[in-house]
Amino acid sequence: MKVTILGSGTAVPSLERNSSGVLIQEAGINTLVDFGYGTLKQLLHLGITYHDIDRVFFTHNHPDHMCDLIPFLFGARCKHSARKRDLEIVAGPGFQNFFNQLMSAFGKWLVSTEYPVRITEVDEGSKKFGSHQVTFKKVRHIEMSRGYRFENSAGKSVALSGDTDYCQGMIELGREADLMILECATNEEEKLPGHLVPSLAGKLAKEADCKTLCLTHFFPPCDLDVIRETVSALYNGELLLAHDLMQFEL
């Protein structure tokens, strides 16, 4: 399983950090988790186009996590290079209605011409998607928000939070995971509701007992040295601070 951080930033535009997106590759299948603006260009750096994405999981529908779905659907209609393979979108309750409204707002310009789009809404549980067993749980951000854990046949696992505050659901998803990708939006003094700060990220990772923790979703300005120091005082596993196009082989 190869995992690539496509975007380690937030809604605030940055030359260094793209908005949220993670690519999971296994057995020839390309799975996206979130699709923040700029993700399509990041994929091109990896030689991946809109033809090559098999499935998209959304943690929630805030713009910095889903905006590039719009140019994806628009570009995939191009008559000279139209996408033809099926697309499945997986997200929490309410996404189908949101998607319908998106289609209505843009009219025919996002409607697929040569491939079906299927929306699968999930609440809490576990289901097989391709070569992965995917577990999904509510996390603490908005009502739609879901975190995910992907596990392959060899038992290797990655857990992803999307946006979340400290919560039991994310601890369970990250339990002894080989890799947990966890948001850490701000420094302690700038805590935002529905987001983690370093002390809470460290506490969550410690309780989950994940093998490797990768922190991401940094609002500027974030003091990365302070984040590392604060988290390391609580969590004893391998700690990494994400940068765009960082890759993991599990």
Secondary structure as GFF3:
##gff-version 3
##sequence-region A 1 250
A	DSSP	beta_strand	2	7	.	.	.	ID=ss1
A	DSSP	beta_strand	21	26	.	.	.	ID=ss2
A	DSSP	beta_strand	29	33	.	.	.	ID=ss3
A	DSSP	alpha_helix	39	45	.	.	.	ID=ss4
A	DSSP	beta_strand	55	57	.	.	.	ID=ss5
A	DSSP	alpha_helix	63	66	.	.	.	ID=ss6
A	DSSP	alpha_helix	69	75	.	.	.	ID=ss7
A	DSSP	beta_strand	87	91	.	.	.	ID=ss8
A	DSSP	alpha_helix	95	106	.	.	.	ID=ss9
A	DSSP	three_ten_helix	107	110	.	.	.	ID=ss10
A	DSSP	beta_strand	117	121	.	.	.	ID=ss11
A	DSSP	beta_strand	125	129	.	.	.	ID=ss12
A	DSSP	beta_strand	132	138	.	.	.	ID=ss13
A	DSSP	beta_strand	146	151	.	.	.	ID=ss14
A	DSSP	beta_strand	157	160	.	.	.	ID=ss15
A	DSSP	alpha_helix	168	173	.	.	.	ID=ss16
A	DSSP	beta_strand	179	183	.	.	.	ID=ss17
A	DSSP	three_ten_helix	188	190	.	.	.	ID=ss18
A	DSSP	alpha_helix	198	208	.	.	.	ID=ss19
A	DSSP	beta_strand	212	216	.	.	.	ID=ss20
A	DSSP	alpha_helix	224	232	.	.	.	ID=ss21
A	DSSP	beta_strand	238	241	.	.	.	ID=ss22
A	DSSP	beta_strand	247	249	.	.	.	ID=ss23
###
